[in-house]
Amino acid sequence: MTTAVQDFDEGTVERVLRPLLETPSEQTDLFEDDPQIGEFLRAVVAAQLEELGLDTVTDGAGNVICEIGGGEAPGLVLFCYAMTHPAGRMVDPFTASRIVGADGATRLRGRGASEQMGALAAAVLTAGTLAERAADLAGPLVLCVSPAGETGRHDTARSFLAGYEERISPAACIVGIGTDNAICVANKGRVDATIKVAGLAGHSSMPWRTKNAIEGARLVLRCLESIALAGDHPHLGRPTLTPTAVHSSPNATHTVPDLVEVTVDRRLLPGDDPEVALADIRRAVEEIDGWDIDVEPGPLMYPSEVAPDSPFVDTLRAAFGTAGHPDPPLTYSHGCIDAGLFSSRGIPAVMLGAGEQEMWHTIDESVALDAVALSAQVYTAVALDLLTRPTS
């Protein structure tokens, strides 16, 4: 039975959310290794948790991890993100200005507000609440704040889960990211591949002395269109195979290239085997005669799915009811995120958090304070429901 949880007023929410929005943690070419991301995690996230009297550790991948409560029962993971999309053309992206939404709700504007930071603020609020109940917990609440968030790979989540190799696996995971407080029960996965087409370089004034790799790449692109993609999901639809980049080299004037690299994005449905998807690509391009073609696998992110009538989703629904919002919507995502890695390890995982997806990466990105408060209430109620010791 879900225990009633406290309200989080707008002032309390803003005190946590504002520093997260005022401190840049943008994606750069350094990805998770950017010192700016590490400083954000140390100076803002870890500092907020330490102000609540909580200890943190930083693992080898840069994840900041805070564990609340003990006991031998499986715990609950809140997995959140530090890295945001670049500010781009957003004006004043790190001032955390107060605005009023069309519905009259007070919002804070800033880069990452609707994607990462609303959910992260809710998780910090949850950690503070659970700290006061730590002695009542039969299993731990584990908050992991990853330096990722925009990189499209499982590296930091894999590092976090490596810490469970000699302990009981978590009972469940909530990936904190903006879903407009809908429960995202399934998402597509993705495996990238780079298809390399080799030719023979030469001066473009004498193309007959060359073998233009661009011509081979044209055949590759045509061949990819012929691959039959199996599967159909009632909410996610069909898998897709999309070329996302084409690079030729050498990059020099008046030169026929001897190498073209075609990068493709192969979306996976729940249950799809990424090795089978890669094999389909290899088999198709092997049929192209007269060219030296190689397929190299790239980053992989697993698909995820939790049954809408599963015990974990029932617990989430009950938590929304406790917070005064019964019957939360369920949603499904074509994007990829770390829920898939948890699911691949047998850990039920959903995406859930404040912030509308249509606001992601926009020049006016913002999040409503009352939406962050609701996320914190739900996270807290789920944690108490799953982790509180039974009374005798």
C-alpha positions as MATLAB code, in Angstrom:
seq = 'MTTAVQDFDEGTVERVLRPLLETPSEQTDLFEDDPQIGEFLRAVVAAQLEELGLDTVTDGAGNVICEIGGGEAPGLVLFCYAMTHPAGRMVDPFTASRIVGADGATRLRGRGASEQMGALAAAVLTAGTLAERAADLAGPLVLCVSPAGETGRHDTARSFLAGYEERISPAACIVGIGTDNAICVANKGRVDATIKVAGLAGHSSMPWRTKNAIEGARLVLRCLESIALAGDHPHLGRPTLTPTAVHSSPNATHTVPDLVEVTVDRRLLPGDDPEVALADIRRAVEEIDGWDIDVEPGPLMYPSEVAPDSPFVDTLRAAFGTAGHPDPPLTYSHGCIDAGLFSSRGIPAVMLGAGEQEMWHTIDESVALDAVALSAQVYTAVALDLLTRPTS';
ca = [
       0.000    0.000    0.000;
       1.480    3.331   -1.020;
       2.129    5.687    1.896;
       0.979    9.301    1.687;
       3.865   11.606    0.817;
       4.564   15.247    1.467;
       3.822   18.084   -0.887;
       6.720   19.994   -2.438;
       5.927   23.706   -2.670;
       7.154   25.825   -5.568;
       9.759   27.606   -3.458;
      11.357   24.322   -2.428;
      11.332   23.044   -6.001;
      12.859   26.257   -7.332;
      15.684   26.226   -4.781;
      16.775   22.824   -6.094;
      16.062   23.352   -9.787;
      17.535   26.844  -10.204;
      21.216   25.931   -9.595;
      20.865   22.998  -11.992;
      19.733   25.366  -14.743;
      22.185   28.152  -13.948;
      25.260   25.924  -14.264;
      26.188   24.905  -17.839;
      26.593   21.185  -18.538;
      26.340   21.147  -22.321;
      27.318   18.392  -24.709;
      30.660   19.026  -26.429;
      33.031   16.924  -28.521;
      34.494   15.634  -25.228;
      31.155   14.064  -24.291;
      31.205   12.640  -20.727;
      34.873   13.588  -20.291;
      34.220   17.310  -20.544;
      35.490   18.988  -17.334;
      32.394   21.210  -17.379;
      30.204   18.142  -16.798;
      32.395   16.926  -13.944;
      32.311   20.350  -12.322;
      28.521   20.479  -12.604;
      28.268   17.103  -10.880;
      30.700   18.071   -8.114;
      29.754   21.680   -7.474;
      25.991   21.401   -7.901;
      24.626   17.855   -7.729;
      26.956   16.374   -5.096;
      26.841   19.626   -3.127;
      23.024   19.584   -3.019;
      23.014   15.998   -1.786;
      25.680   16.706    0.816;
      23.622   19.644    2.101;
      20.914   17.062    2.772;
      23.392   15.079    4.863;
      23.917   12.435    2.185;
      27.214   10.904    1.105;
      28.119   10.511   -2.552;
      30.736    8.549   -4.460;
      31.957    9.042   -8.017;
      32.701    5.913  -10.022;
      35.226    5.467  -12.813;
      32.798    6.680  -15.473;
      32.023    9.886  -13.581;
      28.618    8.824  -12.239;
      27.722   10.510   -8.938;
      26.027    7.862   -6.798;
      24.086    8.365   -3.577;
      22.706    5.377   -1.662;
      20.046    5.853    1.007;
      19.096    3.125    3.431;
      20.456   -0.361    3.694;
      19.065   -3.794    4.281;
      19.321   -6.887    2.167;
      16.221   -6.362    0.018;
      16.587   -5.272   -3.620;
      16.638   -1.516   -4.050;
      15.152    1.078   -6.391;
      17.356    3.020   -8.802;
      16.689    6.581   -9.886;
      18.935    7.074  -12.914;
      19.267   10.694  -14.020;
      21.460   12.789  -16.315;
      23.761   15.787  -16.123;
      24.558   16.510  -19.774;
      22.235   18.752  -21.780;
      21.901   19.579  -25.431;
      24.126   22.531  -26.443;
      22.637   25.963  -25.825;
      22.787   26.698  -29.548;
      20.730   29.769  -30.440;
      18.876   29.828  -27.126;
      19.177   33.324  -25.637;
      20.159   33.447  -21.933;
      20.152   29.670  -21.586;
      21.616   29.657  -18.075;
      19.701   32.385  -16.257;
      16.833   30.147  -15.102;
      14.329   32.941  -15.713;
      10.822   32.624  -14.326;
       8.056   32.592  -16.925;
       4.340   31.845  -16.897;
       3.067   29.108  -19.176;
      -0.088   29.230  -21.271;
      -1.858   27.287  -18.511;
      -0.818   29.842  -15.887;
       1.771   27.553  -14.305;
       5.058   29.021  -13.130;
       7.987   27.656  -15.115;
      11.760   27.983  -15.110;
      13.368   28.470  -18.496;
      16.791   27.090  -19.394;
      18.702   24.553  -21.403;
      17.868   21.024  -20.271;
      14.867   22.134  -18.186;
      12.342   19.864  -19.870;
      14.711   17.039  -20.781;
      17.130   16.324  -17.907;
      16.920   18.933  -15.166;
      13.274   18.755  -14.126;
      13.599   15.045  -13.430;
      16.985   15.505  -11.750;
      15.573   18.149   -9.400;
      12.710   15.791   -8.526;
      15.201   13.013   -7.773;
      17.203   15.270   -5.436;
      13.992   16.215   -3.617;
      13.145   12.519   -3.323;
      16.572   11.743   -1.905;
      16.089   14.389    0.778;
      12.725   12.956    1.763;
      13.957    9.356    1.843;
      16.969   10.384    3.945;
      14.542   11.169    6.760;
      13.069    7.649    6.422;
      16.307    5.723    5.838;
      15.890    3.565    8.945;
      12.527    2.339    7.617;
      13.938    1.049    4.331;
      14.460   -2.664    3.804;
      16.387   -1.977    0.599;
      18.266    1.095   -0.649;
      17.169    3.965   -2.813;
      20.106    4.514   -5.166;
      20.313    7.812   -7.024;
      22.801    7.720   -9.889;
      23.446   10.944  -11.811;
      25.230   10.123  -15.036;
      27.542   12.552  -16.860;
      25.789   11.416  -20.049;
      22.402   12.536  -21.320;
      22.991   13.258  -24.993;
      25.607   10.725  -26.092;
      23.478    7.840  -27.349;
      25.364    5.015  -25.666;
      25.157    2.902  -22.508;
      28.719    3.449  -21.232;
      27.939    5.209  -17.949;
      24.952    2.991  -17.143;
      27.109   -0.058  -17.810;
      29.701    1.272  -15.354;
      27.019    1.844  -12.735;
      25.620   -1.663  -13.102;
      29.100   -3.138  -12.815;
      28.863   -2.185   -9.145;
      26.091   -4.766   -8.750;
      28.126   -7.745   -9.907;
      28.569   -8.952   -6.319;
      25.346   -7.690   -4.753;
      21.607   -8.088   -5.180;
      20.319   -6.511   -8.385;
      17.873   -3.608   -8.064;
      14.175   -4.466   -8.018;
      13.392   -1.737  -10.528;
      14.674    1.441  -12.153;
      13.130    4.797  -13.006;
      15.099    6.638  -15.676;
      14.521   10.289  -14.865;
      13.922   12.220  -18.065;
      11.122   14.417  -19.334;
       8.028   12.450  -20.298;
       5.457   15.075  -19.230;
       4.952   12.791  -16.209;
       3.607   10.000  -18.382;
       4.925    6.497  -17.701;
       7.034    5.486  -20.688;
       6.797    1.694  -20.655;
       8.617    0.928  -23.898;
      11.179    2.408  -26.245;
      13.017    1.427  -29.371;
      16.676    0.509  -29.264;
      19.362    1.382  -31.780;
      22.485   -0.103  -33.260;
      24.654    2.126  -35.421;
      26.846    0.803  -38.205;
      29.498    2.394  -40.394;
      29.729    0.976  -43.903;
      33.150    1.635  -45.450;
      33.480    1.619  -49.225;
      37.056    1.518  -50.562;
      38.072    2.770  -54.013;
      41.142    4.257  -55.695;
      42.016    7.943  -55.357;
      43.310   10.181  -58.112;
      43.013   13.599  -59.729;
      39.463   14.426  -60.761;
      40.666   15.574  -64.195;
      41.394   11.920  -64.971;
      38.533    9.957  -63.389;
      39.214    6.977  -65.655;
      42.381    6.343  -63.652;
      40.423    6.147  -60.379;
      37.743    4.124  -58.675;
      35.415    6.665  -57.135;
      34.224    5.399  -53.747;
      31.205    7.705  -54.033;
      29.881    5.468  -56.806;
      30.191    2.461  -54.506;
      28.434    4.372  -51.729;
      25.528    5.112  -54.079;
      25.130    1.381  -54.592;
      25.249    0.836  -50.826;
      22.493    3.389  -50.205;
      20.327    1.800  -52.889;
      20.972   -1.640  -51.423;
      19.987   -0.547  -47.918;
      16.563    0.445  -49.206;
      15.934   -3.158  -50.225;
      16.455   -4.678  -46.762;
      13.206   -6.119  -45.388;
      12.874   -5.085  -41.740;
      10.856   -7.627  -39.779;
       8.555   -6.832  -36.894;
       5.700   -4.547  -35.959;
       4.877   -3.208  -32.491;
       1.336   -2.048  -31.624;
       2.626    1.263  -30.252;
       6.127    1.675  -31.687;
       5.338    0.578  -35.225;
       8.021   -0.894  -37.435;
      11.815   -0.824  -37.115;
      13.699    1.629  -39.320;
      17.044    1.813  -41.093;
      18.193    5.371  -41.767;
      21.451    6.699  -43.236;
      22.552    9.573  -41.004;
      25.976   10.589  -42.338;
      28.186   10.245  -45.402;
      31.884   11.178  -45.278;
      34.432   10.914  -48.095;
      38.199   11.119  -47.940;
      40.719   12.374  -48.664;
      39.087   15.763  -48.194;
      41.031   17.619  -50.845;
      40.180   19.693  -53.894;
      39.976   18.041  -57.310;
      40.452   14.600  -55.816;
      38.425   11.472  -56.384;
      37.951    9.863  -52.933;
      39.198    6.381  -52.199;
      37.020    5.959  -49.085;
      33.403    6.729  -48.278;
      31.920    5.976  -44.879;
      28.145    5.702  -44.616;
      26.731    5.743  -41.080;
      23.324    4.157  -40.550;
      20.918    4.147  -37.629;
      19.062    0.839  -37.258;
      16.176    1.175  -34.782;
      15.267   -1.970  -32.854;
      11.917   -3.087  -31.491;
      11.636   -4.768  -28.076;
      12.802   -8.338  -28.560;
      14.983   -7.583  -31.596;
      18.491   -9.049  -31.673;
      21.041   -6.378  -32.662;
      23.383   -9.017  -34.079;
      20.659  -10.152  -36.470;
      20.098   -6.528  -37.537;
      23.818   -6.105  -38.280;
      23.912   -9.429  -40.111;
      21.086   -8.243  -42.383;
      23.142   -5.179  -43.337;
      26.289   -7.234  -43.977;
      24.391   -9.764  -46.066;
      22.850   -7.049  -48.206;
      26.073   -5.176  -49.014;
      27.970   -8.414  -49.672;
      25.808   -8.783  -52.778;
      27.349   -5.646  -54.318;
      29.926   -6.843  -56.863;
      33.195   -5.129  -57.620;
      33.672   -3.175  -54.409;
      35.610   -3.655  -51.175;
      32.961   -3.005  -48.501;
      33.247   -3.448  -44.737;
      30.575   -3.053  -42.041;
      31.719   -1.922  -38.591;
      29.255   -1.943  -35.670;
      28.877    1.277  -33.710;
      27.205    2.158  -30.415;
      24.332   -0.070  -29.281;
      21.393    0.908  -27.124;
      18.956   -1.847  -26.200;
      15.188   -1.560  -26.612;
      13.031   -1.794  -23.522;
       9.506   -2.827  -22.609;
       7.619   -3.308  -19.353;
       4.124   -4.775  -19.529;
       1.430   -2.197  -18.693;
      -0.117   -4.676  -16.228;
       3.192   -5.556  -14.549;
       3.610   -5.148  -10.767;
       6.057   -2.269  -11.243;
       3.648   -0.300  -13.427;
       0.887   -1.021  -10.906;
       3.121    0.502   -8.218;
       3.710    3.561  -10.377;
      -0.013    3.991  -11.004;
      -0.699    3.751   -7.274;
       1.951    6.401   -6.616;
       0.242    8.811   -8.994;
      -3.035    8.136   -7.191;
      -1.382    8.953   -3.858;
      -0.182   12.234   -5.377;
      -3.723   13.081   -6.451;
      -3.254   12.241  -10.133;
      -4.902    8.871  -10.751;
      -4.802    7.136  -14.124;
      -1.487    8.499  -15.442;
      -1.037    8.118  -19.181;
       1.280    5.504  -20.627;
       3.585    6.470  -23.456;
       6.054    4.871  -25.858;
       9.274    6.320  -27.266;
      11.008    5.945  -30.616;
      14.151    7.296  -28.954;
      16.737    5.315  -27.042;
      17.805    5.681  -23.450;
      19.331    3.623  -20.661;
      16.108    1.855  -19.678;
      17.075   -0.675  -22.328;
      20.307   -1.681  -20.580;
      18.501   -2.208  -17.267;
      15.801   -4.235  -19.010;
      18.447   -6.357  -20.758;
      19.750   -7.270  -17.271;
      16.286   -8.332  -16.092;
      15.590   -5.109  -14.163;
      12.171   -3.545  -14.957;
      12.775    0.024  -16.101;
      10.585    2.912  -17.211;
      11.204    6.515  -18.189;
       9.384    9.100  -16.122;
       9.845   12.745  -15.281;
       8.719   16.345  -15.519;
       9.106   18.143  -18.817;
       7.426   17.919  -22.202;
       9.378   16.170  -24.934;
       8.270   18.735  -27.503;
      10.280   21.319  -25.527;
      13.553   19.388  -25.798;
      16.353   21.245  -27.643;
      14.121   24.254  -28.367;
      15.111   27.895  -27.918;
      12.461   28.390  -25.215;
      12.917   25.167  -23.237;
      11.319   25.307  -19.784;
       9.658   23.149  -17.146;
       6.729   23.790  -14.810;
       7.514   23.847  -11.104;
       4.328   21.984  -10.248;
       5.289   19.237  -12.721;
       8.641   18.809  -10.967;
       6.812   18.640   -7.639;
       4.544   15.884   -8.991;
       7.553   13.882  -10.220;
       9.125   14.145   -6.768;
       5.925   12.972   -5.121;
       5.663    9.986   -7.448;
       9.330    9.008   -7.100;
       8.989    9.235   -3.325;
       5.770    7.230   -3.184;
       7.228    4.493   -5.395;
      10.355    4.292   -3.239;
       8.385    4.065   -0.021;
       6.043    1.461   -1.497;
       8.845   -0.772   -2.768;
      11.390   -0.286    0.000;
       9.646    0.322    3.346;
      10.013   -2.503    5.841;
       6.694   -4.230    6.581;
       5.268   -3.425    9.991;
       4.660   -6.363   12.310;
];
